[in-house]
């Protein structure tokens, strides 16, 4: 993997095709029993799989930050807000097959 690339294991939730790209919502496992799973929107040139399928994804990350001006309702002063958009682009995707742990011998 290069800089600005990472891998994740996720379950495919839903996918749609728009403007010659596939946009897919994936869910990652929760880090522990007290947390919620995370959801991400990834984009690809090809369909990634079937709904409910677990995938091993290699992604590149890109993004932009835009300034947006707004007026503070209390002071009526003009202020800036920085809005960030993050794009996760699929480099590769393959079905994830969980490896079985060998049985402990006694």
C-alpha positions as a Markdown table, in Angstrom:
| # | Residue | x | y | z |
|---|---|---|---|---|
| 1 | Unk | 0.0 | 0.0 | 0.0 |
| 2 | Unk | 1.1 | 3.6 | -0.7 |
| 3 | Unk | 0.6 | 6.7 | 1.4 |
| 4 | Unk | -3.1 | 7.7 | 1.6 |
| 5 | Unk | -4.2 | 4.1 | 1.2 |
| 6 | Unk | -5.6 | 1.7 | 3.8 |
| 7 | Unk | -7.5 | -1.6 | 4.1 |
| 8 | Unk | -10.8 | -2.4 | 5.8 |
| 9 | Unk | -13.1 | -5.3 | 6.3 |
| 10 | Unk | -16.7 | -4.3 | 5.8 |
| 11 | Unk | -20.2 | -5.7 | 5.0 |
| 12 | Unk | -21.9 | -4.4 | 1.9 |
| 13 | Unk | -25.2 | -2.7 | 2.8 |
| 14 | Unk | -26.5 | -1.1 | -0.4 |
| 15 | Unk | -25.1 | 0.0 | -3.7 |
| 16 | Unk | -26.3 | 2.4 | -6.4 |
| 17 | Unk | -25.0 | 3.4 | -9.8 |
| 18 | Unk | -24.8 | 7.1 | -10.7 |
| 19 | Unk | -22.7 | 9.1 | -13.1 |
| 20 | Unk | -20.8 | 6.0 | -14.3 |
| 21 | Unk | -19.7 | 5.2 | -10.7 |
| 22 | Unk | -20.9 | 2.7 | -8.1 |
| 23 | Unk | -21.6 | 4.3 | -4.7 |
| 24 | Unk | -21.7 | 1.7 | -1.9 |
| 25 | Unk | -22.6 | 2.0 | 1.8 |
| 26 | Unk | -20.5 | -0.4 | 3.9 |
| 27 | Unk | -20.5 | -1.2 | 7.6 |
| 28 | Unk | -17.4 | -2.1 | 9.6 |
| 29 | Unk | -17.6 | -4.2 | 12.8 |
| 30 | Unk | -17.9 | -2.3 | 16.1 |
| 31 | Unk | -14.5 | -2.0 | 17.9 |
| 32 | Unk | -16.0 | -3.4 | 21.1 |
| 33 | Unk | -19.3 | -4.5 | 22.7 |
| 34 | Unk | -20.1 | -1.0 | 23.8 |
| 35 | Unk | -19.6 | 0.8 | 20.5 |
| 36 | Unk | -21.6 | 1.2 | 17.4 |
| 37 | Unk | -20.3 | 0.0 | 14.0 |
| 38 | Unk | -19.2 | 2.7 | 11.5 |
| 39 | Unk | -20.7 | 3.2 | 8.1 |
| 40 | Unk | -18.9 | 4.6 | 5.1 |
| 41 | Unk | -19.7 | 5.5 | 1.5 |
| 42 | Unk | -17.1 | 4.2 | -0.9 |
| 43 | Unk | -17.0 | 4.7 | -4.7 |
| 44 | Unk | -15.8 | 2.3 | -7.4 |
| 45 | Unk | -15.8 | 1.7 | -11.1 |
| 46 | Unk | -17.2 | -1.8 | -10.7 |
| 47 | Unk | -19.9 | -3.4 | -8.4 |
| 48 | Unk | -18.3 | -4.7 | -5.2 |
| 49 | Unk | -20.5 | -7.7 | -4.5 |
| 50 | Unk | -23.9 | -8.7 | -3.1 |
| 51 | Unk | -25.9 | -7.1 | -0.3 |
| 52 | Unk | -24.8 | -8.6 | 3.1 |
| 53 | Unk | -21.4 | -9.9 | 1.7 |
| 54 | Unk | -18.3 | -9.3 | 3.7 |
| 55 | Unk | -15.5 | -7.7 | 1.8 |
| 56 | Unk | -11.8 | -6.9 | 2.2 |
| 57 | Unk | -11.3 | -3.5 | 0.7 |
| 58 | Unk | -8.2 | -1.5 | -0.2 |
| 59 | Unk | -9.1 | 2.2 | -0.4 |
| 60 | Unk | -7.5 | 5.5 | -1.2 |
| 61 | Unk | -8.5 | 8.6 | 0.6 |
| 62 | Unk | -8.9 | 12.1 | -0.8 |
| 63 | Unk | -10.7 | 15.1 | 0.3 |
| 64 | Unk | -11.4 | 18.8 | 0.1 |
| 65 | Unk | -12.1 | 21.5 | 2.7 |
| 66 | Unk | -14.3 | 24.4 | 1.6 |
| 67 | Unk | -14.9 | 27.7 | 3.4 |
| 68 | Unk | -18.5 | 28.6 | 3.9 |
| 69 | Unk | -19.6 | 32.0 | 5.1 |
| 70 | Unk | -22.5 | 32.4 | 7.5 |
| 71 | Unk | -24.0 | 35.1 | 9.7 |
| 72 | Unk | -24.0 | 34.5 | 13.4 |
| 73 | Unk | -27.6 | 34.8 | 14.5 |
| 74 | Unk | -26.7 | 36.4 | 17.9 |
| 75 | Unk | -24.1 | 38.9 | 16.8 |
| 76 | Unk | -25.0 | 39.3 | 13.2 |
| 77 | Unk | -21.3 | 39.1 | 12.4 |
| 78 | Unk | -20.1 | 37.2 | 9.3 |
| 79 | Unk | -18.1 | 34.1 | 10.2 |
| 80 | Unk | -16.5 | 31.2 | 8.4 |
| 81 | Unk | -17.3 | 27.6 | 8.7 |
| 82 | Unk | -14.9 | 24.9 | 7.2 |
| 83 | Unk | -16.8 | 22.0 | 5.6 |
| 84 | Unk | -14.8 | 18.9 | 4.9 |
| 85 | Unk | -15.6 | 16.2 | 2.3 |
| 86 | Unk | -13.8 | 12.9 | 2.4 |
| 87 | Unk | -13.8 | 10.5 | -0.6 |
| 88 | Unk | -13.0 | 6.8 | -0.2 |
| 89 | Unk | -12.1 | 5.3 | -3.6 |
| 90 | Unk | -11.9 | 1.5 | -4.0 |
| 91 | Unk | -8.5 | 0.2 | -5.3 |
| 92 | Unk | -9.4 | -3.4 | -4.9 |
| 93 | Unk | -12.1 | -5.5 | -3.4 |
| 94 | Unk | -12.4 | -9.2 | -2.7 |
| 95 | Unk | -14.6 | -11.4 | -0.6 |
| 96 | Unk | -13.5 | -11.6 | 3.0 |
| 97 | Unk | -13.2 | -15.1 | 4.4 |
| 98 | Unk | -12.7 | -15.3 | 8.1 |
| 99 | Unk | -9.9 | -17.6 | 9.0 |
| 100 | Unk | -10.7 | -20.3 | 11.5 |
| 101 | Unk | -8.7 | -20.3 | 14.7 |
| 102 | Unk | -7.0 | -23.7 | 15.3 |
| 103 | Unk | -8.5 | -25.6 | 18.2 |
| 104 | Unk | -6.4 | -25.5 | 21.4 |
| 105 | Unk | -4.9 | -28.8 | 22.4 |
| 106 | Unk | -5.1 | -29.8 | 26.0 |
